[in-house]
Amino acid sequence: MKRLLMTLVLVVMLLPVAARAPRGVKFIERRANHADGKPYVWFAFVIDQDANKNLKFNAVEVEGGTTPSKLYKAWSEYGEGKPVVVANAGFFNMRTLESVSLLMDEGKVAAADVRSVTRRNPAGEKVEVFPIHAAFGQMPDGSYEAQWIYCQPDKDLHPYVYPFAVGNDDSLRRYSPVPPAVGQLGSYPWQVVDAVAAGPVLVKNGKDVSLESSLGESYYLTIGGNARHNRTAIGLTEDGKLVIMVVDGRGMNGSVGCTLSELAEFLMELGVVEGVNLDGGGSSAIVNWDGELVNHPSDGGKRPERIERVVPTFVVISEEK
C-alpha cells in the first residue's frame, strides 16, 4: 500500500496544543516525508462526542466573511458554548465572498451548492455542466454522513443525495447536457441538520475514491488534484469520531502539501471511512480551543507573520455546558 512506501521518519504529538484539551478532543501533529522524500506537515483534531456529550458540530456561514480566528472571538454572536475547533469550509467566490458550496444550518439551506459551471468539451466549445458535489453533515439522530448531493432548483434548492457523481467525466471532457433529475438513480432529499460541502469525496466505505470523485464532480481540472497544495478535510471514523485536518503547503512550515489521494491516505491512517475535501490553498486554516491558529496559511507567503484568508463558511466544534 502507498502508506507503507512513505518515509516513516515522523513525529506524532498526542498531547494537546495547549495545557489542557477539552474532554473528547485529541490534537495530532505529523511531520514526515512523502515517498519521494518531500516533507509534509498536517494537523488534525479528533472529536469524540461519545466521550463528551457537550461537543457540538456547527456549520456556520458569516455574511461578508471573516477568518477562523475572528470567528472564534465572535462566537457568542453565532452559537452557544465555547469554540473548540474552527476551520474553513466550502468553496466561495473570492470577489464577492459568497459561498458556492452547500451550507445547511439547522435543517435550512443557508447557502446552496452551485448548480452549474462552464467547461470545454473535446471540441474546445464551452458547455454548461451540472456537477454533483461532495457534502458532509450531521443527521437528526446525531450520526454523520458523507454524500454526493445536488441542490434541486424546483425543490427550493434542497440537496438531493445521489449514489455517485453521475453524468460527468473531466478526463474525457464529456458532460451531461442536463442537470440530475429528482429521483434519478434512486436519489432522495437529504434530511440533514448541519452540513458543509466542497469536494471531491476523498474516502468512501474506507477506500480512496478521490480520483474518480474529482473527475465526476468536475473538480479535476480546477483544484489541482494531482498537485500538492494546502488542504482542508473532514471525515468520520468507523467508531463515530469526527476528524478535521489541515495540511500546510507551498513551503509553509516546510511542507510541500499533498495531492487529493495523499490527503485521503492521511485521513485513512486516522481510521476515517467517510471523508470529504474542503476548500484548500490559502483558505486552509484551523484554530484550537485557546483561539490559537495552529497551522501556517500560505497567503502571507514566506513572511513570518501568519495571515488568514477571509472566507464565508466554517466548521466549528463547540463545547456547550
C-alpha positions as CSV (number, residue, x, y, z in Angstrom):
1,M,0.0,0.0,0.0
2,K,1.0,3.6,-0.6
3,R,1.3,4.4,3.0
4,L,3.9,1.7,3.5
5,L,6.1,3.4,0.9
6,M,6.2,6.7,2.8
7,T,9.3,7.5,4.8
8,L,8.3,6.7,8.3
9,V,10.5,9.3,10.0
10,L,7.8,11.3,11.7
11,V,6.7,13.0,14.8
12,V,3.2,12.3,16.2
13,M,2.0,14.6,19.0
14,L,-0.8,13.1,21.0
15,L,-0.5,15.8,23.6
16,P,-2.8,18.8,23.3
17,V,-1.5,22.0,21.8
18,A,-2.3,24.0,24.9
19,A,-2.1,22.9,28.6
20,R,-5.4,21.0,28.6
21,A,-7.6,19.9,25.8
22,P,-11.3,19.7,26.3
23,R,-12.5,16.2,27.1
24,G,-13.2,14.2,24.0
25,V,-10.8,16.2,21.8
26,K,-7.4,15.0,20.7
27,F,-4.8,17.0,18.7
28,I,-2.3,15.3,16.4
29,E,0.5,16.9,14.5
30,R,2.5,15.0,12.0
31,R,5.8,15.9,10.2
32,A,7.0,13.3,7.8
33,N,8.1,12.7,4.2
34,H,6.2,11.6,1.1
35,A,7.6,8.5,-0.7
36,D,9.7,10.9,-2.9
37,G,11.3,12.4,0.2
38,K,9.4,15.7,0.1
39,P,8.3,16.9,3.5
40,Y,4.7,17.4,4.6
41,V,3.0,18.7,7.8
42,W,-0.5,18.1,8.9
43,F,-2.6,19.0,11.9
44,A,-5.7,17.0,12.9
45,F,-8.4,17.2,15.6
46,V,-10.2,14.0,16.5
47,I,-13.6,14.7,18.1
48,D,-15.2,12.0,20.3
49,Q,-18.7,13.1,21.1
50,D,-19.3,9.8,22.9
51,A,-16.7,10.9,25.4
52,N,-18.1,14.4,25.8
53,K,-21.8,14.9,25.0
54,N,-21.3,18.6,25.2
55,L,-19.4,18.8,22.0
56,K,-21.5,20.1,19.1
57,F,-20.9,20.2,15.3
58,N,-21.8,23.5,13.7
59,A,-21.9,24.6,10.1
60,V,-21.6,28.3,10.0
61,E,-22.0,31.0,7.3
62,V,-20.8,34.5,8.0
63,E,-22.1,37.2,5.7
64,G,-19.3,39.2,4.2
65,G,-16.8,36.6,5.5
66,T,-14.3,36.5,8.4
67,T,-11.3,34.4,9.5
68,P,-11.3,31.4,11.7
69,S,-9.5,33.4,14.5
70,K,-12.0,36.2,14.3
71,L,-14.9,33.8,14.3
72,Y,-13.5,32.2,17.4
73,K,-13.5,35.6,19.1
74,A,-17.0,36.5,17.9
75,W,-18.5,33.0,18.6
76,S,-21.1,34.3,21.1
77,E,-22.9,36.0,18.1
78,Y,-23.2,32.7,16.2
79,G,-23.6,29.9,18.7
80,E,-23.5,28.7,22.3
81,G,-20.7,27.5,24.4
82,K,-17.0,27.9,23.6
83,P,-15.4,27.0,20.3
84,V,-13.1,24.0,20.4
85,V,-12.1,23.8,16.7
86,V,-12.7,26.4,14.0
87,A,-11.7,25.6,10.4
88,N,-12.5,26.9,6.9
89,A,-15.2,25.0,5.0
90,G,-16.6,25.3,1.4
91,F,-15.6,27.0,-1.8
92,F,-16.6,30.6,-2.5
93,N,-16.3,33.5,-4.9
94,M,-13.2,35.4,-3.9
95,R,-14.5,38.6,-5.4
96,T,-17.9,38.7,-3.7
97,L,-17.1,36.4,-0.7
98,E,-20.3,34.4,-1.5
99,S,-20.4,30.7,-0.9
100,V,-20.7,28.5,-3.9
101,S,-20.9,25.3,-1.8
102,L,-23.8,24.0,0.2
103,L,-24.2,25.0,3.8
104,M,-27.1,23.7,5.9
105,D,-27.8,25.3,9.2
106,E,-30.4,23.7,11.5
107,G,-32.1,22.0,8.5
108,K,-32.3,25.1,6.4
109,V,-30.3,25.9,3.2
110,A,-28.1,28.9,4.3
111,A,-26.1,28.6,1.1
112,A,-26.9,26.5,-1.9
113,D,-24.4,24.5,-3.9
114,V,-23.6,25.8,-7.3
115,R,-26.0,24.3,-9.8
116,S,-23.8,24.6,-13.0
117,V,-20.3,25.5,-14.1
118,T,-18.7,26.1,-17.5
119,R,-16.2,23.6,-19.0
120,R,-14.9,22.9,-22.5
121,N,-15.9,19.8,-24.4
122,P,-13.4,17.8,-26.6
123,A,-14.1,20.2,-29.5
124,G,-13.0,23.2,-27.3
125,E,-16.5,24.6,-27.1
126,K,-17.8,26.0,-23.8
127,V,-20.6,23.9,-22.3
128,E,-22.8,24.2,-19.2
129,V,-22.1,21.4,-16.7
130,F,-24.3,20.3,-13.8
131,P,-22.0,18.7,-11.3
132,I,-23.0,16.6,-8.3
133,H,-20.7,17.6,-5.4
134,A,-19.5,16.2,-2.0
135,A,-21.1,17.2,1.3
136,F,-20.6,16.2,4.9
137,G,-23.2,16.7,7.6
138,Q,-24.9,15.6,10.8
139,M,-28.3,13.8,10.7
140,P,-31.2,14.3,13.1
141,D,-30.1,11.2,15.1
142,G,-26.6,12.7,15.6
143,S,-24.9,10.5,13.1
144,Y,-22.8,11.8,10.3
145,E,-22.8,11.2,6.5
146,A,-20.6,12.0,3.5
147,Q,-22.8,12.2,0.4
148,W,-22.9,13.3,-3.2
149,I,-25.6,16.0,-3.5
150,Y,-27.2,18.3,-6.0
151,C,-29.4,21.3,-4.9
152,Q,-32.6,21.0,-6.9
153,P,-34.0,24.3,-8.2
154,D,-37.6,23.2,-8.3
155,K,-37.3,21.9,-4.7
156,D,-36.3,25.2,-3.1
157,L,-32.6,24.3,-3.7
158,H,-32.9,21.5,-1.2
159,P,-30.0,19.0,-1.6
160,Y,-30.8,15.6,-3.0
161,V,-28.5,12.6,-2.4
162,Y,-27.1,10.6,-5.4
163,P,-25.2,7.3,-5.2
164,F,-22.2,8.8,-7.0
165,A,-21.2,11.8,-9.1
166,V,-23.2,10.9,-12.2
167,G,-23.1,12.2,-15.7
168,N,-19.7,13.9,-16.0
169,D,-16.1,13.0,-16.7
170,D,-13.4,15.6,-16.6
171,S,-10.7,13.3,-18.0
172,L,-12.7,12.8,-21.2
173,R,-14.3,16.3,-21.1
174,R,-17.7,14.6,-21.5
175,Y,-20.5,16.2,-19.6
176,S,-24.2,15.7,-19.1
177,P,-26.3,18.3,-21.1
178,V,-29.0,18.3,-18.4
179,P,-28.9,18.5,-14.6
180,P,-29.5,15.4,-12.5
181,A,-33.2,14.7,-12.2
182,V,-35.2,14.4,-9.0
183,G,-35.5,10.6,-8.3
184,Q,-32.8,9.7,-10.8
185,L,-30.8,6.6,-9.7
186,G,-32.9,6.5,-6.5
187,S,-31.9,10.0,-5.4
188,Y,-33.8,11.4,-2.3
189,P,-34.0,14.6,-0.3
190,W,-31.1,14.8,2.3
191,Q,-32.8,15.4,5.7
192,V,-29.6,16.7,7.2
193,V,-29.4,19.2,10.1
194,D,-26.0,20.9,9.7
195,A,-23.8,20.3,6.7
196,V,-20.9,21.8,4.7
197,A,-19.9,20.9,1.1
198,A,-17.0,21.3,-1.3
199,G,-15.4,18.3,-2.9
200,P,-14.5,15.8,-4.0
201,V,-15.4,12.9,-1.8
202,L,-12.0,11.5,-0.7
203,V,-12.9,8.4,1.2
204,K,-16.0,6.2,0.8
205,N,-16.5,2.9,2.7
206,G,-12.9,3.1,3.8
207,K,-11.4,3.4,0.3
208,D,-9.7,6.2,-1.6
209,V,-12.2,7.4,-4.2
210,S,-10.6,10.8,-4.7
211,L,-9.7,10.4,-8.4
212,E,-13.0,9.1,-9.7
213,S,-14.8,11.6,-7.5
214,S,-12.8,14.6,-8.7
215,L,-13.5,13.5,-12.3
216,G,-17.2,13.1,-11.8
217,E,-17.6,16.2,-9.6
218,S,-15.8,18.2,-12.3
219,Y,-13.1,19.3,-9.9
220,Y,-10.2,17.5,-11.6
221,L,-9.4,20.4,-13.9
222,T,-9.9,23.2,-11.4
223,I,-8.4,22.3,-7.9
224,G,-5.2,20.5,-9.0
225,G,-6.0,17.1,-7.6
226,N,-2.7,15.6,-8.6
227,A,-0.7,18.6,-7.5
228,R,0.5,19.2,-3.9
229,H,-1.3,22.1,-2.2
230,N,-2.6,23.2,1.2
231,R,-5.7,21.1,2.0
232,T,-8.5,21.0,4.5
233,A,-10.7,17.9,5.0
234,I,-13.3,16.5,7.3
235,G,-14.1,12.8,7.9
236,L,-15.8,10.2,10.1
237,T,-14.1,7.1,11.6
238,E,-15.7,3.7,11.8
239,D,-16.3,4.2,15.5
240,G,-18.1,7.5,15.0
241,K,-15.3,10.1,15.7
242,L,-15.0,13.3,13.7
243,V,-11.6,14.2,12.1
244,I,-10.9,17.7,10.9
245,M,-7.5,18.0,9.2
246,V,-5.4,20.8,7.7
247,V,-2.3,20.1,5.6
248,D,0.2,23.0,5.2
249,G,1.7,23.6,1.8
250,R,3.5,25.9,-0.6
251,G,6.5,25.9,1.7
252,M,4.7,26.9,4.9
253,N,6.0,25.0,7.9
254,G,8.5,23.4,5.5
255,S,5.6,21.4,3.9
256,V,5.0,20.8,0.2
257,G,1.4,20.0,0.8
258,C,-0.4,16.9,-0.6
259,T,-2.4,15.6,-3.5
260,L,-6.0,14.6,-3.0
261,S,-5.1,11.0,-3.0
262,E,-2.4,11.6,-0.4
263,L,-4.9,13.5,1.7
264,A,-7.2,10.5,1.5
265,E,-4.4,8.4,2.8
266,F,-3.7,10.7,5.7
267,L,-7.4,10.5,6.7
268,M,-7.5,6.7,6.4
269,E,-4.4,6.5,8.6
270,L,-6.5,8.0,11.4
271,G,-9.3,5.5,10.7
272,V,-11.6,7.6,8.5
273,V,-14.0,5.6,6.4
274,E,-16.0,8.6,5.0
275,G,-14.2,11.8,4.1
276,V,-14.6,15.0,2.1
277,N,-12.2,17.6,0.8
278,L,-13.0,21.2,1.8
279,D,-11.6,24.4,0.4
280,G,-7.7,24.5,0.3
281,G,-4.9,26.7,-0.8
282,G,-4.6,29.9,1.1
283,S,-8.0,29.3,2.7
284,S,-6.8,26.3,4.8
285,A,-6.7,27.4,8.4
286,I,-7.6,25.9,11.7
287,V,-7.9,27.3,15.2
288,N,-7.8,25.4,18.5
289,W,-9.8,25.8,21.8
290,D,-7.5,28.6,23.0
291,G,-8.1,30.6,19.8
292,E,-4.6,29.7,18.6
293,L,-4.0,29.4,14.9
294,V,-2.4,26.0,14.7
295,N,-1.2,25.9,11.1
296,H,0.6,28.4,8.8
297,P,-1.7,29.6,6.0
298,S,0.0,30.4,2.7
299,D,-1.5,33.8,1.8
300,G,1.3,35.5,3.7
301,G,4.0,33.8,1.7
302,K,7.3,33.5,3.4
303,R,6.7,36.3,5.8
304,P,6.9,35.2,9.4
305,E,3.5,36.5,10.3
306,R,0.6,34.2,9.6
307,I,-2.2,35.7,7.5
308,E,-5.6,34.0,7.5
309,R,-7.8,34.4,4.4
310,V,-11.3,35.9,4.8
311,V,-13.8,33.1,4.0
312,P,-17.6,32.8,4.3
313,T,-18.2,29.3,5.7
314,F,-16.8,27.3,8.5
315,V,-16.9,24.1,10.5
316,V,-17.0,24.8,14.2
317,I,-16.9,22.3,17.0
318,S,-18.1,23.9,20.2
319,E,-18.4,22.8,23.8
320,E,-21.8,23.7,25.4
321,K,-22.4,23.5,29.1
